[in-house]
Structure formats: C-alpha cells, structure tokens
Amino acid sequence: MVDATSQNIGMRIGAHVARRQRLADAGFRVATQSFAVLVLILLGGAIVSLTVGALPALQAFGPGFFLDPTWQPPKEIFGGLAPIYGTLVTSVIAMIIAVPVSFGIAIFLTELCPPVLRRPVGIAIELLAGIPSIIYGIWGFLVLGPVLQQT
C-alpha cells in the first residue's frame, strides 16, 4: 500500500516537473518568435540596403531602366530589360530541367534503388547539391563552351 506521505511527495515532484516543462516551453516559444522577428528585420534591412544602393542608378536612368533593352556602355545607355529577361528565362529553363530530374531521383531512391546503393547514391547527390551553382557554370563554360563552339 502507498501511504499518503509518499503519494504527496510524488505529486509535488510531478508538479515540479510539469512547471519546469511549462517554463521550458514558454522559453522556447519566446526564443523562436524572437528569431523569427530577427529574420524579418534582417530581410527588411537587406531590402532597405539594396534600395538605397540602387537609388543613384534609378535617379540617373529613371524607372524606364527596367523596360529598356538597350545596353551600350560607351554611349552610357543602360537598360535592364535584357539582363532581367535573361535571368527569368534561364531560371524557367533551369526549373523545367531540375524539377523532373529531382522527382526522378527522389522516386528512384525511395522506390526503385536497391537498399545497398541507396545510401551511397543519396550521399553522392547531397554532395553534388552542396557545390555552389557558379562552379557548375564555370565548368560548363570551360568544358562545354569549346565543344559547343565547334558544333
């Protein structure tokens, strides 16, 4: 039989643990919200910094900069439409290529890949994903560029 004293001690220990758990949860919630606000503040700071840095160009060339496709540095005519358009088109092409390939890799790894190969192939893909895209671009420029010039 459990006497009243040991039961009372058990209840006090349980209440103490529950109180510590509530305090830990509240602290975690405050920390998470603080970091979320910090991220938003940093994003706002980056937007303000970019806007302030772009103001001289926007004042010199006007808002028509975004719609003018002409880019002639010797005549000091600068239009941003061509680089903006090129960036958007290459991004769309990259997504058209990357999304099916990534789904194919995911389906292969989860459904078709033999268990022995699953881990090495997954690690190899993660290593490839860790390489900055500029490295792939330079590789393509140096290796594929000469091949494409000849064809």
QUIHU-V145689 format. One record per residue. N is the residue number from 1. SS is DSSP state (@ for helix, = for strand, . for the rest). Layout:
n:N ss:SS
n:N ss:SS
This chain:
n:1 ss:.
n:2 ss:.
n:3 ss:.
n:4 ss:@
n:5 ss:@
n:6 ss:@
n:7 ss:@
n:8 ss:@
n:9 ss:@
n:10 ss:@
n:11 ss:@
n:12 ss:@
n:13 ss:@
n:14 ss:@
n:15 ss:@
n:16 ss:@
n:17 ss:@
n:18 ss:@
n:19 ss:@
n:20 ss:@
n:21 ss:@
n:22 ss:@
n:23 ss:@
n:24 ss:@
n:25 ss:@
n:26 ss:@
n:27 ss:@
n:28 ss:@
n:29 ss:@
n:30 ss:@
n:31 ss:@
n:32 ss:@
n:33 ss:@
n:34 ss:@
n:35 ss:@
n:36 ss:@
n:37 ss:@
n:38 ss:@
n:39 ss:@
n:40 ss:@
n:41 ss:@
n:42 ss:@
n:43 ss:@
n:44 ss:@
n:45 ss:@
n:46 ss:@
n:47 ss:@
n:48 ss:@
n:49 ss:@
n:50 ss:@
n:51 ss:@
n:52 ss:@
n:53 ss:@
n:54 ss:@
n:55 ss:@
n:56 ss:@
n:57 ss:@
n:58 ss:@
n:59 ss:@
n:60 ss:@
n:61 ss:@
n:62 ss:.
n:63 ss:@
n:64 ss:@
n:65 ss:@
n:66 ss:@
n:67 ss:.
n:68 ss:.
n:69 ss:.
n:70 ss:.
n:71 ss:=
n:72 ss:=
n:73 ss:@
n:74 ss:@
n:75 ss:@
n:76 ss:.
n:77 ss:=
n:78 ss:=
n:79 ss:.
n:80 ss:.
n:81 ss:@
n:82 ss:@
n:83 ss:@
n:84 ss:@
n:85 ss:@
n:86 ss:@
n:87 ss:@
n:88 ss:@
n:89 ss:@
n:90 ss:@
n:91 ss:@
n:92 ss:@
n:93 ss:@
n:94 ss:@
n:95 ss:@
n:96 ss:@
n:97 ss:@
n:98 ss:@
n:99 ss:@
n:100 ss:@
n:101 ss:@
n:102 ss:@
n:103 ss:@
n:104 ss:@
n:105 ss:@
n:106 ss:@
n:107 ss:@
n:108 ss:@
n:109 ss:@
n:110 ss:@
n:111 ss:@
n:112 ss:@
n:113 ss:.
n:114 ss:.
n:115 ss:@
n:116 ss:@
n:117 ss:@
n:118 ss:@
n:119 ss:@
n:120 ss:@
n:121 ss:@
n:122 ss:@
n:123 ss:@
n:124 ss:@
n:125 ss:@
n:126 ss:@
n:127 ss:@
n:128 ss:@
n:129 ss:@
n:130 ss:.
n:131 ss:.
n:132 ss:.
n:133 ss:@
n:134 ss:@
n:135 ss:@
n:136 ss:@
n:137 ss:@
n:138 ss:@
n:139 ss:@
n:140 ss:@
n:141 ss:@
n:142 ss:@
n:143 ss:@
n:144 ss:@
n:145 ss:@
n:146 ss:@
n:147 ss:@
n:148 ss:@
n:149 ss:@
n:150 ss:@
n:151 ss:.
